Amino acid sequence: MNKIPKVAVVILNWNGISHLREFLPSVMSSTCPNLEIVIGDNASTDGSVDFIKNEYPSIKIIQNNENYGFTGGYNRVLAGVEADYFILLNSDVEVFPGWIEPVINLMESDSLIAVAAPKIKSYTEKNFFEHAGAAGGFIDSFGYPFCRGRMFYEMEQDNGQYEQTGEVFWASGAAMFIKKHCWDEAGGFDESFFAHMEEIDLCWRLKNIGYKVMYCAESEVFHLGGGTLNSENPFKTYLNFRNNLLLLKNNLPFWRAVFIIFFRIWMDLAAVLRFLNEGKRKDAWAVSRAHQYFFLNLFRKPGSPKVRSPKSESGGRNSEAIDANRLLPTAHSHLTGMYKGSIVWDFFIKKKKHFTELDQKNFI
């Protein structure tokens, strides 16, 4: 008899009692066997912990002594969770009873699948995809992330156009499934990201050592979004621009990173001019601060120090720890899901608003 894998749904909370009240009942209705639900708390002050203790005494609570952000919070919480699979789930996500099983079945089918995500749709407009993940994440040759079903601010309606399960470049941290041993091998999140794009960095590091990242069309969840930082927050602008540069530095070969980052700086300056033209001075300054941080910390090592080689097809494991920045591609293409063109050019100049309008021959 095959062992039923243990699965832990881990929700990181920071002053999100309203989200817990609204969305936790749906998580509790999950039908996956051998399931544990864990709340990791980033030193909330809104009564969240007492609410869980009183209303859901069966839920395990792991409390951090301060707010370590998304990256540091999860790194500390997951160190105290024992399971075969972690599901990192935002507190503002609605799920349905059978949402876990299709993704776990997919991941169990291939030892090289490290990460997977369900279809992510909007909680407020349930027939539309949601910004954070949609139908799987991709990245262009200049490091701009986008999704099937969402390019920049353009959300597509779900008309069944993305019902094919398959490999992607990254999975959203709003509802990310990851094998525990892969999390351990990658060293968790790079804490220098704090929040935003840390899941893309994690997926890229795992892909660099031969693992796969998958989109599972047979499962869907509904994400409210903007629960901690809304899209108009200059701090979010700062994190997005800063972390995008960190992403490139961490994962590209040195000279490729130099080449791409050179062009990205000029493209970011165009964004500064756009913000100024729109009267968003705080956002323009946020981009400038992002560049300052990046160059002042150019030679700082990533916050996730070591990774290990993945299991081979025969099940063997290389136990030697390897620096993630010097890893070479394996037989499996670690760039699957990368778009060889420029999504900025296609979207803003050529006016291609939907994923299906992109030249599919440009995808690796």
Disulfide bonds with the S-S distance in Angstrom:
none
